[in-house]
Structure formats: structure tokens, C-alpha cells
Amino acid sequence: MEPIKNVELHVGIPTISINQMAEFVAASERGKKAIVRKQKHPSTFRVARYATARASFKNYCKNDFDEAILLQGLEKLQNKAPVSQWAASEKSCSIQAIRGFMQSHFPERFGRIKCSFFTPREKQIRFGELTLVVAPDLIFRWEEDGTRYIGCLKLRIKKKAAEFGVYRRIASLLAHYLKCIAADDEVVVNNFCLCYNAMDGNIIPAPRDLQSDMEDLRIASEQIVELWNVA
């Protein structure tokens, strides 16, 4: 599927998040229906999950991997008194995620390059007949020998680990997303399109060749549209 730059998004077309899209590919028929139903009829009670952990990680990256920022986030969470079982679980996962950041080798990936980190402005793209909500946590840009490069990262904080293919498909979709939104003189570096699973510290890059993943995702997008119409 070729990337289309500057697409116009339309209200009312099927919409799915990058995580759910990646999980849909290998889900059972029942699981696929559940994913589409949840995306089409989302809960009216929605909050930003793991906000402190995400903000701590992004500020950590933007400030030259200053571990003091992670320690501040950790202290803030530890001093927070949860008012419900849900809040207690949120606190526990957020603390685990920040500790994972501190133990990870994430900064080593950027040891040979000096890049600038940005919060993305475009958070969704058209993917076939779908609107795909990508919302990467960070976009990074750097220049070498006069060539401008771009990569991005999606942070995943989830108790239950997914199979490796889910993370790889997320990374592949990140690379595809960048090809849609990058400037004409920017080169997308697949190896720096990263799905970072904070709970176990795994950092999964997009493969060099996206073709296999993109074909699986193209087929999935057609199935999602079909299920959407009857969900």
C-alpha cells in the first residue's frame, strides 16, 4: 500500500487505533469482532491512561535522557493515593513502566546520532478505507552528511504482553505513517521506527522490508470495514 501524503480525513469512516489494528491481524474471528465493536462503540468514560509515565518518558528523551526526570515521575506516582481499584492498578503499571525505562538500554540507540525530539502534530492517516489513529509518542529528526532523517516511537504500556508480531506490525505501521507525513527531503529510517514495550523493556524496530506486514494489514483493513458495517 503506497503512502498518500496530505490526505483529507472524513468524519464517519471506520476508525481504528494502531494497536488494535496490529492485534486484529492474528486475532480469532470472535476477537476480530470484539475489536471492531469496541472501536465503533467506545466507552463514553475515557481517560488518558498512564499520563504521568508517558509524560515522564517524553520529557526524559527531550532533555538528553536525564534520569532525574524519571525519578521525579516515580516519586509523584509513589506519593499518589489511589481512590479505586482501577486507580491502584494504573499506579502500579505506571511505576513498573518508569522503572522499566530506567533499566532499559533505550538511550544507547541514539548514541551515534544527535537528534531532536518532537511531539507529532498529525496523529492519524488514511489507510485504505480506514482512518488509522497512530498518535506516536515521539518523532525524532536528525541530519547526517546533509541528509535529513526521521524516525518515531510508540510507547506501549500494557500488563499483558502481546506476541512479537503485534509489536513488529505496530513498528511497520509507524514507518508507513512517517512515509505519509514526512517532508519530501526527509528519509524514513525503518530501524528508528520503534515500538517500545515499557513493561519488559523490549524495543522492536520496523523491518527493512515492510511488504509482508503491509499486505497482512491491507487484508485486515478490508475485513475491518466489512465487520464495521454490521457491528
Helices and strands as residue ranges (DSSP letters): E 15-17, H 18-24, H 29-40, H 51-62, H 67-78, H 85-103, G 106-110, E 116-118, E 124-127, E 130-133, E 138-144, E 147-156, H 164-181, E 186-197, E 202-205, H 211-228
